[in-house]
Amino acid sequence: MYYLRVIIYMCFLGILIHAQISFAETDEEVPFLIDNGKCPNAQSLGHVRSDKGLINALNKIIPEVYKEDNYKGWKIETIAHLSKAPHPEAYYAMAKHYCGEEIANNSWFVEVLFPQYLPAYDASHRQIFVTKNKQGQWFAWFRFH
């Protein structure tokens, strides 16, 4: 009877582990990636050393990213290099996991506030990851919320 119980527990554990591994695989589309579930091409990116020009670019990027939602009247809450973003163990790790270290290291974190959805934090605060192409144009590649 003891061995049967151990076998049942092992099968149950195997099912749970398989589900976690399946979710974490990077060769499938990731729902948070903006470009049809694909990561940016590392060869087409420029090196992003500062956020120069980002605030102006966000005036175009944010309405494009949130065009399907009823998000109007937004305000930028946070801009930080992705590795120095709030909760890097979450955001930087997520970017690194899905698209690799090179993409994560050349990206910036932007948190946007949509005041009309306050006091609900998750509804009012949205996060995107942005980077530049070799032509120096900023673009969003990841939308979390």
C-alpha positions in Angstrom: 0.0 0.0 0.0 2.9 2.4 0.8 4.4 1.9 -2.6 1.1 2.6 -4.4 0.8 5.9 -2.5 4.4 6.9 -3.4 3.6 6.0 -7.1 0.5 8.1 -7.0 2.3 11.1 -5.5 5.1 10.8 -8.0 2.6 10.8 -10.9 0.8 13.8 -9.4 4.1 15.7 -9.0 5.1 14.8 -12.6 1.9 16.3 -13.9 2.5 19.6 -11.9 6.1 19.8 -13.1 5.2 19.2 -16.7 2.6 22.0 -16.6 5.3 24.4 -15.2 7.9 23.4 -17.8 5.4 23.8 -20.6 4.5 27.3 -19.5 8.1 28.4 -19.2 9.2 27.2 -22.7 10.4 30.1 -24.8 9.8 28.6 -28.3 6.1 29.1 -28.0 4.4 32.5 -28.2 4.5 34.5 -25.1 1.3 36.5 -24.6 3.1 39.6 -23.2 5.3 40.1 -26.2 4.0 42.9 -28.4 5.3 41.8 -31.8 3.1 38.8 -32.5 4.6 36.9 -29.6 8.2 37.3 -30.8 11.2 38.8 -29.1 13.1 41.6 -30.7 15.9 40.6 -33.0 19.1 41.2 -31.1 21.1 42.1 -34.3 18.7 44.9 -35.1 19.0 46.6 -31.7 21.2 49.6 -30.9 23.0 49.8 -27.6 20.8 51.8 -25.1 23.0 53.6 -22.6 20.5 56.3 -21.5 16.8 57.1 -21.7 17.5 60.2 -23.9 14.5 60.8 -26.1 12.4 58.1 -24.4 9.9 60.5 -22.8 9.1 62.0 -26.2 8.9 58.6 -27.8 6.4 57.4 -25.2 3.9 60.0 -26.4 3.6 57.8 -29.5 4.4 54.4 -28.0 1.8 54.4 -25.2 -1.2 55.1 -27.3 -0.1 52.4 -29.8 0.4 49.8 -27.1 -2.9 50.5 -25.3 -5.0 51.4 -28.4 -7.4 48.6 -28.0 -8.2 49.5 -24.4 -10.0 52.5 -23.0 -6.8 54.0 -21.6 -6.8 57.8 -21.8 -5.1 60.5 -19.8 -2.0 58.5 -18.8 1.0 59.6 -16.7 4.5 58.2 -16.6 5.3 56.8 -13.1 8.7 55.2 -13.5 11.4 55.1 -16.1 14.5 52.9 -15.3 17.0 50.7 -17.0 15.4 47.3 -16.8 18.1 45.9 -14.6 17.5 48.7 -12.1 13.7 48.7 -12.3 11.5 48.2 -9.3 11.5 44.5 -8.5 14.3 43.4 -10.8 13.9 39.9 -9.6 10.6 39.9 -11.4 10.8 42.3 -14.4 14.4 41.9 -15.4 14.2 38.1 -14.8 11.1 37.9 -16.9 12.8 39.7 -19.8 15.9 37.7 -19.5 14.0 34.4 -19.4 11.7 35.1 -22.4 14.1 37.0 -24.7 17.7 36.5 -23.4 20.2 38.6 -21.5 21.3 40.8 -24.4 17.7 42.0 -25.0 17.1 42.5 -21.2 20.4 44.5 -20.9 19.4 46.8 -23.7 15.9 47.5 -22.4 14.2 50.1 -20.2 11.3 49.7 -17.9 8.4 52.1 -18.1 5.5 52.1 -15.6 2.4 54.1 -16.7 -0.4 55.3 -14.5 -4.0 55.5 -15.8 -5.6 57.6 -13.1 -9.2 56.8 -14.1 -8.8 53.3 -12.8 -7.5 54.2 -9.3 -7.7 53.0 -6.6 -7.3 49.6 -8.3 -3.5 49.2 -8.5 -3.4 46.5 -11.1 -5.9 48.2 -13.3 -4.3 51.6 -13.1 -0.6 50.7 -13.3 0.7 49.2 -16.5 4.3 48.2 -17.4 6.1 48.0 -20.7 9.7 47.2 -21.7 11.2 49.4 -24.5 14.4 49.5 -26.4 15.9 51.2 -29.5 16.6 49.8 -33.0 19.8 50.6 -34.8 18.2 53.7 -36.3 17.7 55.1 -32.8 13.9 54.7 -32.7 12.4 53.6 -29.4 9.8 50.8 -29.5 7.9 48.7 -26.9 8.5 45.0 -27.1 6.8 43.7 -23.9 3.6 44.7 -22.2 2.9 43.4 -18.7 -0.7 44.4 -17.8 
